[in-house]
């Protein structure tokens, strides 16, 4: 188990790398969710954005706490529930804003 301080340090460093590499949120469309559900795992790749808001985007709502381990841990959303949510709202931009060993926070963005 990684300590909270270590996770924060890793996330700060990853945020700096993300900014240097000019990572921006990715557009996920309902067709991408359909492809992922059909077994095309690379159909959805949510980039790490970190503790920043890339130029040209703004955050929408609160980040969603998603389980990435496959072991449904409360109070996180399962990947299936997250993808159903993405599919229900239509095409939207997403980025990972914080990541730990087993869960991550995924944020919705919109272009401005």
Gaussian input, Z-matrix of N, CA and C with variables (Angstrom, degrees):
# hf/3-21g

backbone

0 1
 N
 C     1     B1
 C     2     B2     1     A1
 N     3     B3     2     A2     1     D1
 C     4     B4     3     A3     2     D2
 C     5     B5     4     A4     3     D3
 N     6     B6     5     A5     4     D4
 C     7     B7     6     A6     5     D5
 C     8     B8     7     A7     6     D6
 N     9     B9     8     A8     7     D7
 C    10    B10     9     A9     8     D8
 C    11    B11    10    A10     9     D9
 N    12    B12    11    A11    10    D10
 C    13    B13    12    A12    11    D11
 C    14    B14    13    A13    12    D12
 N    15    B15    14    A14    13    D13
 C    16    B16    15    A15    14    D14
 C    17    B17    16    A16    15    D15
 N    18    B18    17    A17    16    D16
 C    19    B19    18    A18    17    D17
 C    20    B20    19    A19    18    D18
 N    21    B21    20    A20    19    D19
 C    22    B22    21    A21    20    D20
 C    23    B23    22    A22    21    D21
 N    24    B24    23    A23    22    D22
 C    25    B25    24    A24    23    D23
 C    26    B26    25    A25    24    D24
 N    27    B27    26    A26    25    D25
 C    28    B28    27    A27    26    D26
 C    29    B29    28    A28    27    D27
 N    30    B30    29    A29    28    D28
 C    31    B31    30    A30    29    D29
 C    32    B32    31    A31    30    D30
 N    33    B33    32    A32    31    D31
 C    34    B34    33    A33    32    D32
 C    35    B35    34    A34    33    D33
 N    36    B36    35    A35    34    D34
 C    37    B37    36    A36    35    D35
 C    38    B38    37    A37    36    D36
 N    39    B39    38    A38    37    D37
 C    40    B40    39    A39    38    D38
 C    41    B41    40    A40    39    D39
 N    42    B42    41    A41    40    D40
 C    43    B43    42    A42    41    D41
 C    44    B44    43    A43    42    D42
 N    45    B45    44    A44    43    D43
 C    46    B46    45    A45    44    D44
 C    47    B47    46    A46    45    D45
 N    48    B48    47    A47    46    D46
 C    49    B49    48    A48    47    D47
 C    50    B50    49    A49    48    D48
 N    51    B51    50    A50    49    D49
 C    52    B52    51    A51    50    D50
 C    53    B53    52    A52    51    D51
 N    54    B54    53    A53    52    D52
 C    55    B55    54    A54    53    D53
 C    56    B56    55    A55    54    D54
 N    57    B57    56    A56    55    D55
 C    58    B58    57    A57    56    D56
 C    59    B59    58    A58    57    D57
 N    60    B60    59    A59    58    D58
 C    61    B61    60    A60    59    D59
 C    62    B62    61    A61    60    D60
 N    63    B63    62    A62    61    D61
 C    64    B64    63    A63    62    D62
 C    65    B65    64    A64    63    D63
 N    66    B66    65    A65    64    D64
 C    67    B67    66    A66    65    D65
 C    68    B68    67    A67    66    D66
 N    69    B69    68    A68    67    D67
 C    70    B70    69    A69    68    D68
 C    71    B71    70    A70    69    D69
 N    72    B72    71    A71    70    D70
 C    73    B73    72    A72    71    D71
 C    74    B74    73    A73    72    D72
 N    75    B75    74    A74    73    D73
 C    76    B76    75    A75    74    D74
 C    77    B77    76    A76    75    D75
 N    78    B78    77    A77    76    D76
 C    79    B79    78    A78    77    D77
 C    80    B80    79    A79    78    D78
 N    81    B81    80    A80    79    D79
 C    82    B82    81    A81    80    D80
 C    83    B83    82    A82    81    D81
 N    84    B84    83    A83    82    D82
 C    85    B85    84    A84    83    D83
 C    86    B86    85    A85    84    D84
 N    87    B87    86    A86    85    D85
 C    88    B88    87    A87    86    D86
 C    89    B89    88    A88    87    D87
 N    90    B90    89    A89    88    D88
 C    91    B91    90    A90    89    D89
 C    92    B92    91    A91    90    D90
 N    93    B93    92    A92    91    D91
 C    94    B94    93    A93    92    D92
 C    95    B95    94    A94    93    D93
 N    96    B96    95    A95    94    D94
 C    97    B97    96    A96    95    D95
 C    98    B98    97    A97    96    D96
 N    99    B99    98    A98    97    D97
 C   100   B100    99    A99    98    D98
 C   101   B101   100   A100    99    D99
 N   102   B102   101   A101   100   D100
 C   103   B103   102   A102   101   D101
 C   104   B104   103   A103   102   D102
 N   105   B105   104   A104   103   D103
 C   106   B106   105   A105   104   D104
 C   107   B107   106   A106   105   D105
 N   108   B108   107   A107   106   D106
 C   109   B109   108   A108   107   D107
 C   110   B110   109   A109   108   D108
 N   111   B111   110   A110   109   D109
 C   112   B112   111   A111   110   D110
 C   113   B113   112   A112   111   D111
 N   114   B114   113   A113   112   D112
 C   115   B115   114   A114   113   D113
 C   116   B116   115   A115   114   D114
 N   117   B117   116   A116   115   D115
 C   118   B118   117   A117   116   D116
 C   119   B119   118   A118   117   D117
 N   120   B120   119   A119   118   D118
 C   121   B121   120   A120   119   D119
 C   122   B122   121   A121   120   D120
 N   123   B123   122   A122   121   D121
 C   124   B124   123   A123   122   D122
 C   125   B125   124   A124   123   D123
 N   126   B126   125   A125   124   D124
 C   127   B127   126   A126   125   D125
 C   128   B128   127   A127   126   D126
 N   129   B129   128   A128   127   D127
 C   130   B130   129   A129   128   D128
 C   131   B131   130   A130   129   D129
 N   132   B132   131   A131   130   D130
 C   133   B133   132   A132   131   D131
 C   134   B134   133   A133   132   D132
 N   135   B135   134   A134   133   D133
 C   136   B136   135   A135   134   D134
 C   137   B137   136   A136   135   D135
 N   138   B138   137   A137   136   D136
 C   139   B139   138   A138   137   D137
 C   140   B140   139   A139   138   D138
 N   141   B141   140   A140   139   D139
 C   142   B142   141   A141   140   D140
 C   143   B143   142   A142   141   D141
 N   144   B144   143   A143   142   D142
 C   145   B145   144   A144   143   D143
 C   146   B146   145   A145   144   D144
 N   147   B147   146   A146   145   D145
 C   148   B148   147   A147   146   D146
 C   149   B149   148   A148   147   D147
 N   150   B150   149   A149   148   D148
 C   151   B151   150   A150   149   D149
 C   152   B152   151   A151   150   D150
 N   153   B153   152   A152   151   D151
 C   154   B154   153   A153   152   D152
 C   155   B155   154   A154   153   D153
 N   156   B156   155   A155   154   D154
 C   157   B157   156   A156   155   D155
 C   158   B158   157   A157   156   D156
 N   159   B159   158   A158   157   D157
 C   160   B160   159   A159   158   D158
 C   161   B161   160   A160   159   D159
 N   162   B162   161   A161   160   D160
 C   163   B163   162   A162   161   D161
 C   164   B164   163   A163   162   D162
 N   165   B165   164   A164   163   D163
 C   166   B166   165   A165   164   D164
 C   167   B167   166   A166   165   D165
 N   168   B168   167   A167   166   D166
 C   169   B169   168   A168   167   D167
 C   170   B170   169   A169   168   D168
 N   171   B171   170   A170   169   D169
 C   172   B172   171   A171   170   D170
 C   173   B173   172   A172   171   D171
 N   174   B174   173   A173   172   D172
 C   175   B175   174   A174   173   D173
 C   176   B176   175   A175   174   D174
 N   177   B177   176   A176   175   D175
 C   178   B178   177   A177   176   D176
 C   179   B179   178   A178   177   D177
 N   180   B180   179   A179   178   D178
 C   181   B181   180   A180   179   D179
 C   182   B182   181   A181   180   D180
 N   183   B183   182   A182   181   D181
 C   184   B184   183   A183   182   D182
 C   185   B185   184   A184   183   D183
 N   186   B186   185   A185   184   D184
 C   187   B187   186   A186   185   D185
 C   188   B188   187   A187   186   D186
 N   189   B189   188   A188   187   D187
 C   190   B190   189   A189   188   D188
 C   191   B191   190   A190   189   D189
 N   192   B192   191   A191   190   D190
 C   193   B193   192   A192   191   D191
 C   194   B194   193   A193   192   D192
 N   195   B195   194   A194   193   D193
 C   196   B196   195   A195   194   D194
 C   197   B197   196   A196   195   D195
 N   198   B198   197   A197   196   D196
 C   199   B199   198   A198   197   D197
 C   200   B200   199   A199   198   D198
 N   201   B201   200   A200   199   D199
 C   202   B202   201   A201   200   D200
 C   203   B203   202   A202   201   D201
 N   204   B204   203   A203   202   D202
 C   205   B205   204   A204   203   D203
 C   206   B206   205   A205   204   D204
 N   207   B207   206   A206   205   D205
 C   208   B208   207   A207   206   D206
 C   209   B209   208   A208   207   D207
 N   210   B210   209   A209   208   D208
 C   211   B211   210   A210   209   D209
 C   212   B212   211   A211   210   D210
 N   213   B213   212   A212   211   D211
 C   214   B214   213   A213   212   D212
 C   215   B215   214   A214   213   D213
 N   216   B216   215   A215   214   D214
 C   217   B217   216   A216   215   D215
 C   218   B218   217   A217   216   D216
 N   219   B219   218   A218   217   D217
 C   220   B220   219   A219   218   D218
 C   221   B221   220   A220   219   D219
 N   222   B222   221   A221   220   D220
 C   223   B223   222   A222   221   D221
 C   224   B224   223   A223   222   D222
 N   225   B225   224   A224   223   D223
 C   226   B226   225   A225   224   D224
 C   227   B227   226   A226   225   D225
 N   228   B228   227   A227   226   D226
 C   229   B229   228   A228   227   D227
 C   230   B230   229   A229   228   D228
 N   231   B231   230   A230   229   D229
 C   232   B232   231   A231   230   D230
 C   233   B233   232   A232   231   D231
 N   234   B234   233   A233   232   D232
 C   235   B235   234   A234   233   D233
 C   236   B236   235   A235   234   D234
 N   237   B237   236   A236   235   D235
 C   238   B238   237   A237   236   D236
 C   239   B239   238   A238   237   D237
 N   240   B240   239   A239   238   D238
 C   241   B241   240   A240   239   D239
 C   242   B242   241   A241   240   D240
 N   243   B243   242   A242   241   D241
 C   244   B244   243   A243   242   D242
 C   245   B245   244   A244   243   D243
 N   246   B246   245   A245   244   D244
 C   247   B247   246   A246   245   D245
 C   248   B248   247   A247   246   D246
 N   249   B249   248   A248   247   D247
 C   250   B250   249   A249   248   D248
 C   251   B251   250   A250   249   D249
 N   252   B252   251   A251   250   D250
 C   253   B253   252   A252   251   D251
 C   254   B254   253   A253   252   D252
 N   255   B255   254   A254   253   D253
 C   256   B256   255   A255   254   D254
 C   257   B257   256   A256   255   D255
 N   258   B258   257   A257   256   D256
 C   259   B259   258   A258   257   D257
 C   260   B260   259   A259   258   D258
 N   261   B261   260   A260   259   D259
 C   262   B262   261   A261   260   D260
 C   263   B263   262   A262   261   D261
 N   264   B264   263   A263   262   D262
 C   265   B265   264   A264   263   D263
 C   266   B266   265   A265   264   D264
 N   267   B267   266   A266   265   D265
 C   268   B268   267   A267   266   D266
 C   269   B269   268   A268   267   D267
 N   270   B270   269   A269   268   D268
 C   271   B271   270   A270   269   D269
 C   272   B272   271   A271   270   D270
 N   273   B273   272   A272   271   D271
 C   274   B274   273   A273   272   D272
 C   275   B275   274   A274   273   D273
 N   276   B276   275   A275   274   D274
 C   277   B277   276   A276   275   D275
 C   278   B278   277   A277   276   D276
 N   279   B279   278   A278   277   D277
 C   280   B280   279   A279   278   D278
 C   281   B281   280   A280   279   D279
 N   282   B282   281   A281   280   D280
 C   283   B283   282   A282   281   D281
 C   284   B284   283   A283   282   D282
 N   285   B285   284   A284   283   D283
 C   286   B286   285   A285   284   D284
 C   287   B287   286   A286   285   D285
 N   288   B288   287   A287   286   D286
 C   289   B289   288   A288   287   D287
 C   290   B290   289   A289   288   D288
 N   291   B291   290   A290   289   D289
 C   292   B292   291   A291   290   D290
 C   293   B293   292   A292   291   D291
 N   294   B294   293   A293   292   D292
 C   295   B295   294   A294   293   D293
 C   296   B296   295   A295   294   D294
 N   297   B297   296   A296   295   D295
 C   298   B298   297   A297   296   D296
 C   299   B299   298   A298   297   D297
 N   300   B300   299   A299   298   D298
 C   301   B301   300   A300   299   D299
 C   302   B302   301   A301   300   D300
 N   303   B303   302   A302   301   D301
 C   304   B304   303   A303   302   D302
 C   305   B305   304   A304   303   D303
 N   306   B306   305   A305   304   D304
 C   307   B307   306   A306   305   D305
 C   308   B308   307   A307   306   D306
 N   309   B309   308   A308   307   D307
 C   310   B310   309   A309   308   D308
 C   311   B311   310   A310   309   D309
 N   312   B312   311   A311   310   D310
 C   313   B313   312   A312   311   D311
 C   314   B314   313   A313   312   D312
 N   315   B315   314   A314   313   D313
 C   316   B316   315   A315   314   D314
 C   317   B317   316   A316   315   D315
 N   318   B318   317   A317   316   D316
 C   319   B319   318   A318   317   D317
 C   320   B320   319   A319   318   D318
 N   321   B321   320   A320   319   D319
 C   322   B322   321   A321   320   D320
 C   323   B323   322   A322   321   D321
 N   324   B324   323   A323   322   D322
 C   325   B325   324   A324   323   D323
 C   326   B326   325   A325   324   D324
 N   327   B327   326   A326   325   D325
 C   328   B328   327   A327   326   D326
 C   329   B329   328   A328   327   D327
 N   330   B330   329   A329   328   D328
 C   331   B331   330   A330   329   D329
 C   332   B332   331   A331   330   D330
 N   333   B333   332   A332   331   D331
 C   334   B334   333   A333   332   D332
 C   335   B335   334   A334   333   D333

   B1=1.4503
   B2=1.5276
   B3=1.3111
   B4=1.4605
   B5=1.5284
   B6=1.3301
   B7=1.4651
   B8=1.5266
   B9=1.3275
   B10=1.4591
   B11=1.5267
   B12=1.3313
   B13=1.4692
   B14=1.5257
   B15=1.3177
   B16=1.4666
   B17=1.5226
   B18=1.3289
   B19=1.4695
   B20=1.5242
   B21=1.3439
   B22=1.4670
   B23=1.5242
   B24=1.3200
   B25=1.4598
   B26=1.5358
   B27=1.3097
   B28=1.4634
   B29=1.5300
   B30=1.3370
   B31=1.4628
   B32=1.5238
   B33=1.3295
   B34=1.4711
   B35=1.5258
   B36=1.3265
   B37=1.4706
   B38=1.5250
   B39=1.3223
   B40=1.4645
   B41=1.5271
   B42=1.3323
   B43=1.4584
   B44=1.5252
   B45=1.3337
   B46=1.4729
   B47=1.5326
   B48=1.3325
   B49=1.4780
   B50=1.5262
   B51=1.3258
   B52=1.4562
   B53=1.5280
   B54=1.3201
   B55=1.4565
   B56=1.5269
   B57=1.3176
   B58=1.4668
   B59=1.5295
   B60=1.3337
   B61=1.4654
   B62=1.5303
   B63=1.3372
   B64=1.4685
   B65=1.5362
   B66=1.3290
   B67=1.4649
   B68=1.5230
   B69=1.3031
   B70=1.4641
   B71=1.5287
   B72=1.3282
   B73=1.4702
   B74=1.5255
   B75=1.3358
   B76=1.4658
   B77=1.5216
   B78=1.3165
   B79=1.4587
   B80=1.5279
   B81=1.3197
   B82=1.4621
   B83=1.5201
   B84=1.3189
   B85=1.4586
   B86=1.5282
   B87=1.3309
   B88=1.4679
   B89=1.5356
   B90=1.3259
   B91=1.4685
   B92=1.5293
   B93=1.3471
   B94=1.4631
   B95=1.5271
   B96=1.3296
   B97=1.4683
   B98=1.5280
   B99=1.3280
   B100=1.4668
   B101=1.5256
   B102=1.3346
   B103=1.4731
   B104=1.5202
   B105=1.3338
   B106=1.4666
   B107=1.5328
   B108=1.3168
   B109=1.4739
   B110=1.5209
   B111=1.3328
   B112=1.4642
   B113=1.5263
   B114=1.3266
   B115=1.4528
   B116=1.5126
   B117=1.3217
   B118=1.4655
   B119=1.5280
   B120=1.3390
   B121=1.4645
   B122=1.5177
   B123=1.3311
   B124=1.4583
   B125=1.5267
   B126=1.3358
   B127=1.4629
   B128=1.5264
   B129=1.3282
   B130=1.4630
   B131=1.5221
   B132=1.3097
   B133=1.4572
   B134=1.5090
   B135=1.3061
   B136=1.4626
   B137=1.5252
   B138=1.3291
   B139=1.4606
   B140=1.5231
   B141=1.3267
   B142=1.4560
   B143=1.5193
   B144=1.3166
   B145=1.4644
   B146=1.5206
   B147=1.3296
   B148=1.4541
   B149=1.5149
   B150=1.3342
   B151=1.4684
   B152=1.5251
   B153=1.2871
   B154=1.4635
   B155=1.5168
   B156=1.3048
   B157=1.4545
   B158=1.5224
   B159=1.3168
   B160=1.4635
   B161=1.5302
   B162=1.3287
   B163=1.4589
   B164=1.5355
   B165=1.3402
   B166=1.4584
   B167=1.5176
   B168=1.3385
   B169=1.4597
   B170=1.5236
   B171=1.3129
   B172=1.4621
   B173=1.5133
   B174=1.3348
   B175=1.4649
   B176=1.5218
   B177=1.3246
   B178=1.4609
   B179=1.5205
   B180=1.3258
   B181=1.4565
   B182=1.5205
   B183=1.3096
   B184=1.4622
   B185=1.5254
   B186=1.3363
   B187=1.4713
   B188=1.5320
   B189=1.3129
   B190=1.4644
   B191=1.5257
   B192=1.3122
   B193=1.4583
   B194=1.5248
   B195=1.3351
   B196=1.4612
   B197=1.5280
   B198=1.3205
   B199=1.4624
   B200=1.5190
   B201=1.3354
   B202=1.4662
   B203=1.5278
   B204=1.3143
   B205=1.4645
   B206=1.5257
   B207=1.3404
   B208=1.4549
   B209=1.5224
   B210=1.3502
   B211=1.4677
   B212=1.5043
   B213=1.2311
   B214=1.4698
   B215=1.5247
   B216=1.3358
   B217=1.4587
   B218=1.5168
   B219=1.3048
   B220=1.4608
   B221=1.5120
   B222=1.2940
   B223=1.4632
   B224=1.5307
   B225=1.2976
   B226=1.4597
   B227=1.5273
   B228=1.3219
   B229=1.4546
   B230=1.5166
   B231=1.2996
   B232=1.4624
   B233=1.5269
   B234=1.3132
   B235=1.4613
   B236=1.5241
   B237=1.3112
   B238=1.4775
   B239=1.5320
   B240=1.3315
   B241=1.4654
   B242=1.5255
   B243=1.3402
   B244=1.4613
   B245=1.5288
   B246=1.3435
   B247=1.4597
   B248=1.5289
   B249=1.3186
   B250=1.4690
   B251=1.5303
   B252=1.3340
   B253=1.4712
   B254=1.5267
   B255=1.3363
   B256=1.4681
   B257=1.5281
   B258=1.3116
   B259=1.4623
   B260=1.5249
   B261=1.3420
   B262=1.4675
   B263=1.5232
   B264=1.3328
   B265=1.4695
   B266=1.5159
   B267=1.3129
   B268=1.4619
   B269=1.5189
   B270=1.3090
   B271=1.4616
   B272=1.5278
   B273=1.3238
   B274=1.4623
   B275=1.5248
   B276=1.3291
   B277=1.4644
   B278=1.5191
   B279=1.3501
   B280=1.4609
   B281=1.5178
   B282=1.3229
   B283=1.4531
   B284=1.5241
   B285=1.3133
   B286=1.4655
   B287=1.5189
   B288=1.3385
   B289=1.4607
   B290=1.5233
   B291=1.3196
   B292=1.4654
   B293=1.5201
   B294=1.3331
   B295=1.4574
   B296=1.5139
   B297=1.3267
   B298=1.4551
   B299=1.5220
   B300=1.3199
   B301=1.4659
   B302=1.5235
   B303=1.3268
   B304=1.4582
   B305=1.5204
   B306=1.3169
   B307=1.4532
   B308=1.5269
   B309=1.3376
   B310=1.4582
   B311=1.5259
   B312=1.3229
   B313=1.4558
   B314=1.5123
   B315=1.3311
   B316=1.4492
   B317=1.5299
   B318=1.3149
   B319=1.4744
   B320=1.5202
   B321=1.3174
   B322=1.4665
   B323=1.5285
   B324=1.3194
   B325=1.4643
   B326=1.5278
   B327=1.3240
   B328=1.4521
   B329=1.5165
   B330=1.3165
   B331=1.4672
   B332=1.5115
   B333=1.3279
   B334=1.4698
   B335=1.5180
   A1=108.74
   A2=115.76
   A3=122.16
   A4=108.80
   A5=116.87
   A6=120.57
   A7=110.08
   A8=116.02
   A9=121.76
   A10=110.53
   A11=117.41
   A12=120.94
   A13=111.02
   A14=117.20
   A15=120.71
   A16=110.78
   A17=117.35
   A18=121.00
   A19=110.30
   A20=116.93
   A21=120.65
   A22=111.20
   A23=116.88
   A24=120.98
   A25=110.65
   A26=116.83
   A27=121.56
   A28=110.09
   A29=117.01
   A30=120.74
   A31=111.94
   A32=118.46
   A33=120.69
   A34=110.27
   A35=117.33
   A36=121.04
   A37=110.04
   A38=117.15
   A39=120.87
   A40=110.86
   A41=117.24
   A42=120.93
   A43=110.18
   A44=116.83
   A45=120.37
   A46=110.57
   A47=117.26
   A48=120.37
   A49=110.98
   A50=116.06
   A51=121.30
   A52=110.57
   A53=115.88
   A54=119.77
   A55=110.66
   A56=116.80
   A57=120.99
   A58=111.12
   A59=116.42
   A60=121.29
   A61=112.78
   A62=115.81
   A63=123.14
   A64=113.23
   A65=116.33
   A66=119.87
   A67=109.33
   A68=115.25
   A69=121.68
   A70=107.97
   A71=117.20
   A72=119.29
   A73=110.97
   A74=115.76
   A75=119.86
   A76=109.84
   A77=113.86
   A78=120.90
   A79=108.49
   A80=116.27
   A81=121.04
   A82=107.36
   A83=114.70
   A84=121.24
   A85=109.57
   A86=117.76
   A87=119.83
   A88=112.89
   A89=117.54
   A90=120.80
   A91=111.01
   A92=116.85
   A93=120.65
   A94=110.48
   A95=116.06
   A96=120.65
   A97=109.24
   A98=117.20
   A99=121.32
   A100=110.32
   A101=116.60
   A102=120.64
   A103=110.86
   A104=117.07
   A105=120.29
   A106=110.23
   A107=115.93
   A108=120.28
   A109=112.30
   A110=117.12
   A111=121.70
   A112=111.67
   A113=116.89
   A114=119.80
   A115=115.81
   A116=117.83
   A117=121.02
   A118=107.28
   A119=116.26
   A120=120.88
   A121=113.71
   A122=117.49
   A123=118.99
   A124=112.50
   A125=117.84
   A126=121.48
   A127=111.50
   A128=116.77
   A129=120.47
   A130=109.04
   A131=115.05
   A132=121.45
   A133=107.75
   A134=117.82
   A135=121.19
   A136=108.01
   A137=117.71
   A138=120.58
   A139=112.40
   A140=114.62
   A141=120.17
   A142=107.87
   A143=116.53
   A144=123.37
   A145=109.71
   A146=115.94
   A147=120.88
   A148=113.08
   A149=114.02
   A150=121.03
   A151=111.51
   A152=118.40
   A153=120.14
   A154=108.96
   A155=115.58
   A156=121.70
   A157=106.62
   A158=118.17
   A159=120.60
   A160=111.73
   A161=115.79
   A162=121.26
   A163=108.50
   A164=114.65
   A165=120.39
   A166=114.00
   A167=117.07
   A168=121.97
   A169=109.85
   A170=116.03
   A171=120.98
   A172=108.40
   A173=114.75
   A174=120.45
   A175=109.83
   A176=115.20
   A177=122.15
   A178=107.59
   A179=116.94
   A180=120.69
   A181=113.06
   A182=114.52
   A183=122.57
   A184=110.23
   A185=117.18
   A186=118.64
   A187=110.76
   A188=115.38
   A189=122.01
   A190=107.94
   A191=116.44
   A192=123.92
   A193=107.88
   A194=117.13
   A195=122.08
   A196=110.83
   A197=115.69
   A198=122.13
   A199=108.67
   A200=117.53
   A201=119.92
   A202=111.68
   A203=116.75
   A204=120.56
   A205=112.85
   A206=116.06
   A207=119.34
   A208=112.93
   A209=117.08
   A210=121.64
   A211=108.70
   A212=122.47
   A213=127.02
   A214=112.54
   A215=116.85
   A216=120.99
   A217=109.37
   A218=116.93
   A219=121.05
   A220=108.06
   A221=121.20
   A222=129.32
   A223=113.27
   A224=117.69
   A225=120.35
   A226=112.49
   A227=114.36
   A228=120.69
   A229=107.70
   A230=117.50
   A231=120.30
   A232=107.80
   A233=116.13
   A234=119.89
   A235=110.10
   A236=116.56
   A237=120.96
   A238=110.96
   A239=117.11
   A240=120.57
   A241=110.41
   A242=117.00
   A243=120.92
   A244=110.16
   A245=116.96
   A246=120.12
   A247=111.79
   A248=117.79
   A249=121.17
   A250=109.46
   A251=116.36
   A252=121.00
   A253=109.97
   A254=116.41
   A255=121.13
   A256=109.83
   A257=116.79
   A258=121.42
   A259=111.08
   A260=117.08
   A261=120.55
   A262=112.94
   A263=118.00
   A264=118.98
   A265=112.54
   A266=116.65
   A267=119.91
   A268=111.72
   A269=114.99
   A270=121.08
   A271=110.22
   A272=116.07
   A273=120.44
   A274=109.41
   A275=114.79
   A276=121.63
   A277=110.00
   A278=116.49
   A279=121.79
   A280=110.96
   A281=115.38
   A282=121.13
   A283=109.81
   A284=116.53
   A285=121.44
   A286=107.24
   A287=116.48
   A288=120.03
   A289=112.88
   A290=117.19
   A291=121.23
   A292=107.57
   A293=115.08
   A294=118.25
   A295=110.85
   A296=115.25
   A297=121.88
   A298=109.28
   A299=115.87
   A300=119.68
   A301=113.14
   A302=116.58
   A303=120.75
   A304=115.07
   A305=117.43
   A306=121.38
   A307=109.62
   A308=114.46
   A309=119.64
   A310=108.87
   A311=114.98
   A312=121.61
   A313=107.04
   A314=115.99
   A315=121.60
   A316=107.62
   A317=115.87
   A318=122.19
   A319=110.22
   A320=115.18
   A321=120.49
   A322=108.06
   A323=115.89
   A324=122.72
   A325=108.85
   A326=115.82
   A327=119.70
   A328=108.83
   A329=115.31
   A330=121.18
   A331=108.33
   A332=115.37
   A333=119.76
   A334=109.82
   D1=131.33
   D2=179.76
   D3=-87.67
   D4=140.58
   D5=179.41
   D6=-72.50
   D7=158.43
   D8=178.38
   D9=-60.24
   D10=-41.48
   D11=179.42
   D12=-61.77
   D13=-39.80
   D14=178.90
   D15=-67.07
   D16=-41.13
   D17=178.13
   D18=-62.11
   D19=-43.33
   D20=179.13
   D21=-63.30
   D22=-41.17
   D23=179.42
   D24=-64.25
   D25=-44.64
   D26=178.59
   D27=-62.18
   D28=-42.45
   D29=-179.77
   D30=-66.46
   D31=-37.79
   D32=177.24
   D33=-64.23
   D34=-43.77
   D35=179.05
   D36=-64.96
   D37=-41.36
   D38=179.63
   D39=-65.91
   D40=-34.78
   D41=176.81
   D42=-62.73
   D43=-43.78
   D44=178.57
   D45=-62.52
   D46=-43.63
   D47=177.89
   D48=-63.15
   D49=-40.86
   D50=179.93
   D51=-60.81
   D52=-42.28
   D53=179.37
   D54=-68.07
   D55=-43.67
   D56=179.63
   D57=-62.26
   D58=-36.45
   D59=-179.78
   D60=-86.15
   D61=-0.31
   D62=178.49
   D63=59.21
   D64=41.46
   D65=176.57
   D66=-68.58
   D67=139.20
   D68=176.26
   D69=-129.44
   D70=160.86
   D71=178.08
   D72=-58.81
   D73=150.18
   D74=179.12
   D75=-100.14
   D76=147.92
   D77=176.80
   D78=-82.30
   D79=123.82
   D80=175.16
   D81=-115.24
   D82=124.38
   D83=-179.20
   D84=-108.97
   D85=158.45
   D86=179.21
   D87=-52.81
   D88=-32.97
   D89=178.92
   D90=-64.49
   D91=-32.96
   D92=177.54
   D93=-65.60
   D94=-40.67
   D95=178.82
   D96=-64.84
   D97=-42.20
   D98=177.98
   D99=-60.03
   D100=-45.04
   D101=179.14
   D102=-63.17
   D103=-42.44
   D104=179.04
   D105=-61.76
   D106=-46.12
   D107=179.78
   D108=-63.87
   D109=-23.59
   D110=178.57
   D111=-86.28
   D112=-0.21
   D113=175.20
   D114=108.81
   D115=3.69
   D116=178.13
   D117=-91.12
   D118=84.45
   D119=-172.48
   D120=-60.74
   D121=-33.23
   D122=-178.62
   D123=-77.94
   D124=3.62
   D125=179.11
   D126=-64.41
   D127=-26.14
   D128=-179.11
   D129=-129.94
   D130=120.33
   D131=174.92
   D132=-134.86
   D133=110.50
   D134=-176.18
   D135=-95.00
   D136=115.27
   D137=-176.00
   D138=-71.00
   D139=154.67
   D140=175.63
   D141=-81.78
   D142=121.69
   D143=179.00
   D144=-103.29
   D145=-39.05
   D146=179.45
   D147=83.52
   D148=-158.20
   D149=-174.05
   D150=-83.68
   D151=46.98
   D152=-179.05
   D153=-144.64
   D154=164.90
   D155=173.60
   D156=-116.59
   D157=111.60
   D158=-178.17
   D159=-59.62
   D160=146.55
   D161=177.84
   D162=-57.49
   D163=135.01
   D164=179.36
   D165=92.67
   D166=1.91
   D167=-179.95
   D168=-131.85
   D169=160.22
   D170=169.34
   D171=-139.51
   D172=150.07
   D173=-179.93
   D174=-74.25
   D175=145.02
   D176=178.51
   D177=-121.92
   D178=118.69
   D179=178.08
   D180=68.88
   D181=-162.53
   D182=-178.91
   D183=-97.29
   D184=152.20
   D185=175.91
   D186=-63.99
   D187=153.67
   D188=179.03
   D189=-104.56
   D190=129.87
   D191=-179.16
   D192=-85.63
   D193=110.30
   D194=-172.64
   D195=-116.67
   D196=134.65
   D197=175.31
   D198=-77.51
   D199=128.68
   D200=178.72
   D201=-114.01
   D202=6.16
   D203=-177.89
   D204=-89.79
   D205=-21.98
   D206=-175.66
   D207=91.45
   D208=-4.48
   D209=178.70
   D210=-106.02
   D211=85.36
   D212=-177.89
   D213=-31.23
   D214=100.08
   D215=177.50
   D216=-110.51
   D217=129.97
   D218=179.90
   D219=-76.23
   D220=148.44
   D221=0.58
   D222=-94.61
   D223=26.67
   D224=-176.61
   D225=-75.40
   D226=159.05
   D227=171.99
   D228=-85.91
   D229=145.37
   D230=172.04
   D231=-75.30
   D232=162.23
   D233=176.55
   D234=-60.60
   D235=-39.60
   D236=179.11
   D237=-60.32
   D238=-44.22
   D239=179.93
   D240=-66.20
   D241=-41.26
   D242=178.77
   D243=-61.24
   D244=-46.51
   D245=-178.52
   D246=-65.92
   D247=-34.96
   D248=175.84
   D249=-63.79
   D250=-39.28
   D251=177.78
   D252=-63.67
   D253=-47.81
   D254=179.30
   D255=-58.39
   D256=-45.15
   D257=-179.41
   D258=-62.56
   D259=-37.55
   D260=-176.94
   D261=-71.06
   D262=-27.61
   D263=-178.61
   D264=-94.39
   D265=-7.45
   D266=178.02
   D267=87.08
   D268=-169.89
   D269=-176.84
   D270=-57.73
   D271=129.06
   D272=-179.74
   D273=-156.76
   D274=160.37
   D275=-178.76
   D276=-95.61
   D277=138.51
   D278=-176.94
   D279=-136.86
   D280=146.79
   D281=174.52
   D282=-147.79
   D283=148.87
   D284=175.68
   D285=-82.22
   D286=126.37
   D287=-177.00
   D288=-105.85
   D289=-17.92
   D290=176.65
   D291=-157.31
   D292=143.26
   D293=-175.84
   D294=-142.60
   D295=135.82
   D296=174.25
   D297=-118.97
   D298=-166.09
   D299=-178.66
   D300=-63.91
   D301=-41.47
   D302=-171.21
   D303=-121.13
   D304=-13.33
   D305=-178.96
   D306=-136.05
   D307=164.98
   D308=174.57
   D309=-148.00
   D310=161.00
   D311=173.32
   D312=-104.04
   D313=125.92
   D314=-179.74
   D315=-114.32
   D316=130.22
   D317=-174.67
   D318=-112.21
   D319=138.77
   D320=172.99
   D321=-86.76
   D322=140.30
   D323=178.27
   D324=-127.42
   D325=160.79
   D326=168.75
   D327=-134.25
   D328=150.89
   D329=179.47
   D330=-75.24
   D331=142.69
   D332=177.11
   D333=-122.24

